[in-house]
Amino acid sequence: MSDHSAFWENSISIDLDTGERLVLRSPQDALYALVSDWPIHDGVHQQRAIDFCCAWLAGRMPAEAVRQAFILAALEAGVAIDDHEDDAGHAADSR
Protein backbone atom coordinates (compact mmCIF):
# COMPACT_ATOMS: atom_id res chain seq x y z
CA MET A 1 0.00 0.00 0.00
CA SER A 2 1.25 3.49 -0.73
CA ASP A 3 2.11 6.34 1.60
CA HIS A 4 -0.85 8.71 1.33
CA SER A 5 0.44 11.51 3.56
CA ALA A 6 -0.75 14.96 2.62
CA PHE A 7 2.67 16.64 2.66
CA TRP A 8 6.18 15.89 1.50
CA GLU A 9 8.93 15.78 4.08
CA ASN A 10 10.77 18.50 2.12
CA SER A 11 9.11 21.20 0.05
CA ILE A 12 10.08 22.33 -3.45
CA SER A 13 10.13 25.97 -4.56
CA ILE A 14 9.68 26.85 -8.21
CA ASP A 15 10.08 30.14 -10.04
CA LEU A 16 7.47 30.78 -12.72
CA ASP A 17 7.95 32.83 -15.89
CA THR A 18 5.69 35.46 -14.30
CA GLY A 19 8.30 36.05 -11.59
CA GLU A 20 6.11 34.38 -8.98
CA ARG A 21 7.64 31.80 -6.63
CA LEU A 22 5.51 28.85 -5.58
CA VAL A 23 6.32 26.63 -2.61
CA LEU A 24 5.01 23.12 -3.22
CA ARG A 25 4.49 20.97 -0.16
CA SER A 26 2.41 18.09 -1.50
CA PRO A 27 1.38 16.11 -4.57
CA GLN A 28 -1.78 18.25 -4.67
CA ASP A 29 0.36 21.41 -4.95
CA ALA A 30 2.40 19.74 -7.69
CA LEU A 31 -0.69 18.73 -9.65
CA TYR A 32 -2.04 22.27 -9.52
CA ALA A 33 1.26 23.68 -10.78
CA LEU A 34 1.55 21.08 -13.55
CA VAL A 35 -1.89 21.76 -14.99
CA SER A 36 -2.33 25.49 -14.42
CA ASP A 37 1.08 27.18 -14.29
CA TRP A 38 3.35 24.97 -16.37
CA PRO A 39 5.28 26.62 -19.25
CA ILE A 40 4.96 23.60 -21.58
CA HIS A 41 1.94 21.44 -22.31
CA ASP A 42 3.28 18.32 -23.98
CA GLY A 43 6.26 17.22 -21.94
CA VAL A 44 6.78 13.50 -21.40
CA HIS A 45 7.88 14.04 -17.80
CA GLN A 46 5.08 16.54 -17.24
CA GLN A 47 2.48 13.94 -18.23
CA ARG A 48 4.19 11.27 -16.14
CA ALA A 49 4.17 13.58 -13.10
CA ILE A 50 0.47 14.33 -13.65
CA ASP A 51 -0.21 10.58 -13.87
CA PHE A 52 1.76 10.04 -10.63
CA CYS A 53 -0.23 12.80 -8.90
CA CYS A 54 -3.50 11.16 -9.96
CA ALA A 55 -2.24 7.77 -8.78
CA TRP A 56 -1.31 9.35 -5.44
CA LEU A 57 -4.82 10.79 -5.12
CA ALA A 58 -6.18 7.28 -5.68
CA GLY A 59 -3.85 5.90 -3.00
CA ARG A 60 -1.68 3.94 -5.44
CA MET A 61 1.54 6.00 -5.43
CA PRO A 62 3.86 7.11 -2.62
CA ALA A 63 4.14 10.86 -2.16
CA GLU A 64 7.93 10.81 -2.52
CA ALA A 65 7.67 9.10 -5.94
CA VAL A 66 5.42 11.97 -7.03
CA ARG A 67 8.00 14.44 -5.73
CA GLN A 68 10.77 12.85 -7.80
CA ALA A 69 8.57 12.76 -10.93
CA PHE A 70 7.77 16.45 -10.40
CA ILE A 71 11.48 17.33 -10.19
CA LEU A 72 12.08 15.57 -13.52
CA ALA A 73 9.17 17.47 -15.08
CA ALA A 74 10.62 20.75 -13.82
CA LEU A 75 14.02 19.94 -15.30
CA GLU A 76 12.36 19.00 -18.61
CA ALA A 77 10.46 22.31 -18.73
CA GLY A 78 13.40 24.47 -17.65
CA VAL A 79 11.54 25.58 -14.52
CA ALA A 80 13.93 26.93 -11.89
CA ILE A 81 13.54 24.88 -8.73
CA ASP A 82 14.96 24.77 -5.23
CA ASP A 83 14.78 21.23 -3.94
CA HIS A 84 14.74 21.57 -0.14
CA GLU A 85 16.26 18.15 0.53
CA ASP A 86 19.52 19.07 2.22
CA ASP A 87 20.46 17.39 5.52
CA ALA A 88 21.96 20.64 6.83
CA GLY A 89 18.62 22.42 6.39
CA HIS A 90 19.81 24.62 3.53
CA ALA A 91 18.09 24.76 0.17
CA ALA A 92 19.86 22.61 -2.38
CA ASP A 93 19.73 24.46 -5.69
CA SER A 94 18.66 22.09 -8.50
CA ARG A 95 18.74 24.51 -11.41
DAHUCOR-V616705 format. One record per residue. N is the residue number from 0. SS is DSSP state (alpha for helix, beta for strand, coil for the rest). PHI is phi in whole degrees, 0 to 359 (* if undefined). Layout:
N;SS;PHI / N;SS;PHI
//
This chain:
0;coil;* / 1;coil;272 / 2;coil;281 / 3;coil;247 / 4;coil;292 / 5;coil;283 / 6;coil;233 / 7;coil;283 / 8;coil;295 / 9;coil;234 / 10;coil;283 / 11;beta;232 / 12;beta;254 / 13;beta;233 / 14;beta;254 / 15;coil;273 / 16;coil;301 / 17;coil;284 / 18;coil;93 / 19;coil;281 / 20;beta;251 / 21;beta;251 / 22;beta;253 / 23;beta;258 / 24;coil;242 / 25;coil;202 / 26;alpha;301 / 27;alpha;296 / 28;alpha;299 / 29;alpha;297 / 30;alpha;300 / 31;alpha;301 / 32;alpha;297 / 33;alpha;294 / 34;alpha;260 / 35;alpha;244 / 36;alpha;241 / 37;coil;284 / 38;coil;285 / 39;coil;238 / 40;coil;233 / 41;coil;220 / 42;coil;286 / 43;alpha;297 / 44;alpha;288 / 45;alpha;298 / 46;alpha;296 / 47;alpha;297 / 48;alpha;295 / 49;alpha;298 / 50;alpha;299 / 51;alpha;295 / 52;alpha;299 / 53;alpha;295 / 54;alpha;295 / 55;alpha;298 / 56;alpha;300 / 57;coil;275 / 58;coil;81 / 59;coil;250 / 60;coil;218 / 61;coil;292 / 62;alpha;302 / 63;alpha;291 / 64;alpha;293 / 65;alpha;296 / 66;alpha;301 / 67;alpha;294 / 68;alpha;296 / 69;alpha;296 / 70;alpha;300 / 71;alpha;297 / 72;alpha;296 / 73;alpha;295 / 74;alpha;298 / 75;alpha;300 / 76;alpha;273 / 77;coil;73 / 78;coil;279 / 79;beta;291 / 80;beta;231 / 81;beta;242 / 82;beta;267 / 83;coil;279 / 84;coil;233 / 85;coil;246 / 86;coil;301 / 87;coil;279 / 88;coil;88 / 89;coil;261 / 90;coil;292 / 91;beta;267 / 92;beta;283 / 93;coil;249 / 94;coil;283
//
